[in-house]
Amino acid sequence: MRRFLLLLLLLPAACSIAPKNGRAPELEADDRASVLPREERRGARDDTLAHALDLLAKSAADSCAVCARESRAKAFRLLDERFPPGRIVKTDGECRFRIDPGGENELVLASCPDGDPRVIYRFHTAENHLAGISEPDWTEATIADRLRSASEATLFQGTLEVVRFAYGDGPTFLYRPSIRRLQVHVKILEIAPE
C-alpha cells in the first residue's frame, strides 16, 4: 500500500515533465540553427536552398496542377527564409561570381553547376532597373561599370546584399517557371575581378 501511495505522489510530477505526445520534444529549425557551429549552419541554409529548388523542379514536372501549386508554395516559403531582405551573399576561396551569359545585370555562382532551376543574382542600376526596386537598392555605377567591362569568363570575389522586390513571388525573388530561373534581387556592395 505504501508503494502504491508513493507511486500516486510521484506520478503527477513525472507527467508534468514528460511531453504530452509521449515523445521527446524536437527543436524547431531556428533552435537547431542557433546551436550548430557556423559551418554547419551554412550547410543547413544550402540544404534549404537545394530543397526549395527540388520543389520548384518537381512543380514544373508535376501533371497535377494543385500538387504543382502546393510544391511551389512550399518552395517559396523556404526561399523566404533563405533570402530575406538584408541577407549578405559573400564569396570565399571556393565560391566566386561570374557574369551570366545572355543575362542583363545578372551574376551566378561560378562554383555551382547550372541546375534546374538556375539561381541568378540580378542587380539594378539607375540606367537599368526593374519597377519594384527602390533607388537606395541600386548598385553604384562604378561597380556596375567594372562588371560591364569584364569578359564573361572573369571570376569575381564580392559581397551582395539581398534587396526587396515589390512584384516578386517572395519579398526578394521572382521565379520564372517557363525558363526555370530563380532570380534573386541584390545590390552589389563590393566586387573585384580575380
C-alpha positions in Angstrom: 0.0 0.0 0.0 2.9 2.4 0.8 4.4 1.7 -2.6 1.1 2.5 -4.3 0.7 5.8 -2.4 4.3 6.7 -3.2 3.6 5.9 -6.9 0.5 8.1 -6.8 2.5 11.0 -5.3 5.3 10.7 -7.9 3.0 10.2 -11.0 1.9 13.9 -11.3 5.5 15.1 -11.2 6.5 12.6 -13.9 3.5 13.6 -16.1 4.4 17.3 -15.9 7.9 16.7 -17.1 7.0 14.3 -20.0 5.7 15.8 -23.2 2.0 15.3 -23.9 2.6 13.2 -27.0 5.0 10.8 -25.2 7.9 11.7 -27.5 11.0 13.8 -26.7 10.5 17.4 -27.7 12.1 18.3 -31.0 14.0 21.6 -31.6 12.4 23.9 -34.1 14.5 24.7 -37.2 15.6 28.1 -35.8 16.6 26.5 -32.5 18.7 23.9 -34.3 20.5 26.5 -36.3 21.3 28.5 -33.2 23.2 25.6 -31.5 25.1 24.4 -34.6 28.7 25.5 -35.4 28.9 28.2 -38.1 30.0 25.8 -40.9 27.0 23.5 -40.2 24.6 26.5 -40.2 25.8 27.5 -43.6 25.3 23.9 -44.8 21.7 23.9 -43.3 20.9 27.0 -45.4 22.4 25.4 -48.5 20.2 22.4 -47.8 17.2 24.7 -47.6 18.0 26.2 -51.0 18.6 22.7 -52.5 15.2 21.5 -51.1 13.4 24.6 -52.4 15.0 24.1 -55.9 14.0 20.5 -55.9 10.4 21.5 -55.1 10.4 24.0 -57.9 11.7 21.4 -60.3 9.0 19.0 -59.1 6.3 21.6 -59.6 7.4 22.1 -63.2 7.2 18.4 -63.9 4.0 17.6 -62.0 0.9 16.9 -64.1 -1.4 17.7 -61.2 -1.9 21.5 -61.1 -2.9 21.5 -57.4 0.2 19.5 -56.5 2.4 21.8 -58.5 0.9 24.9 -56.9 1.5 23.3 -53.4 5.1 22.4 -54.2 5.8 26.0 -55.5 4.2 27.4 -52.3 6.4 25.3 -50.1 9.4 26.3 -52.1 8.6 30.0 -51.8 8.3 29.7 -48.0 11.8 28.1 -47.9 13.1 30.8 -50.2 11.6 33.5 -48.0 13.7 32.1 -45.2 16.9 31.7 -47.3 16.8 35.1 -49.0 15.3 37.6 -46.6 15.9 41.3 -47.3 19.3 42.3 -46.0 20.8 38.9 -46.3 24.5 39.1 -47.3 25.8 36.7 -50.0 29.6 36.7 -50.0 32.2 34.8 -51.9 35.0 32.8 -50.3 38.0 31.0 -51.7 36.0 28.3 -53.4 32.9 30.3 -54.3 33.1 33.1 -56.9 30.7 35.0 -59.1 30.7 35.2 -62.8 28.5 37.2 -65.3 25.6 35.2 -66.5 26.0 34.9 -70.3 23.0 36.3 -72.0 21.6 37.9 -68.8 21.2 41.5 -68.2 22.8 42.7 -64.9 22.9 39.1 -63.7 25.5 37.1 -61.8 25.7 33.4 -61.0 27.9 31.5 -58.6 30.7 30.0 -60.8 31.3 27.1 -58.4 27.7 25.8 -58.8 26.8 23.8 -61.9 23.8 25.0 -63.8 20.9 23.3 -62.1 17.2 23.1 -62.7 16.1 25.7 -61.9 19.1 28.1 -62.1 19.7 30.7 -59.4 20.5 34.1 -60.8 21.5 37.2 -58.8 20.0 40.3 -60.5 21.4 43.7 -59.6 19.9 47.1 -60.6 21.4 50.4 -61.6 20.0 53.9 -62.3 20.0 53.1 -66.1 18.7 49.6 -65.8 16.4 48.6 -63.0 13.0 46.9 -62.7 9.9 48.6 -61.3 9.6 47.4 -57.7 13.3 48.0 -56.7 13.8 51.2 -54.7 16.6 53.7 -55.6 18.6 53.0 -52.4 18.9 49.4 -53.5 20.5 50.2 -56.9 24.1 49.2 -57.4 26.6 52.1 -57.8 27.5 53.0 -61.4 31.3 52.5 -60.8 30.7 48.9 -59.5 28.3 48.1 -62.5 30.9 49.6 -64.9 33.6 47.2 -63.6 31.3 44.3 -64.4 30.3 45.5 -67.8 33.9 46.0 -68.8 34.9 42.4 -67.8 34.6 39.3 -70.0 32.0 36.6 -69.3 34.9 34.3 -68.3 36.1 36.6 -65.5 35.6 35.4 -61.9 34.8 37.9 -59.2 35.1 38.0 -55.4 32.4 40.1 -53.9 29.6 40.9 -51.5 25.9 41.2 -52.4 23.0 42.3 -50.3 19.6 40.8 -51.0 17.0 43.6 -51.5 13.3 43.9 -51.6 11.4 43.4 -54.9 7.8 44.6 -54.7 6.5 42.5 -57.5 8.0 39.1 -56.9 6.9 35.7 -55.8 8.6 36.4 -52.5 9.8 39.7 -50.9 13.2 39.4 -52.7 12.9 36.9 -55.6 11.0 36.1 -58.7 10.6 32.6 -60.2 10.1 32.2 -63.9 8.8 28.7 -64.5 8.8 29.0 -68.3 12.6 29.2 -68.3 13.2 27.7 -64.9 15.1 30.6 -63.4 15.0 31.8 -59.8 16.0 35.5 -59.9 17.2 36.9 -56.5 17.4 40.7 -56.4 20.5 42.2 -55.0 22.6 45.3 -54.6 26.3 44.7 -55.2 28.2 46.2 -52.2 31.7 45.3 -53.5 33.1 43.3 -56.3 36.6 42.7 -57.7 37.9 40.5 -60.6 40.4 37.8 -59.6 
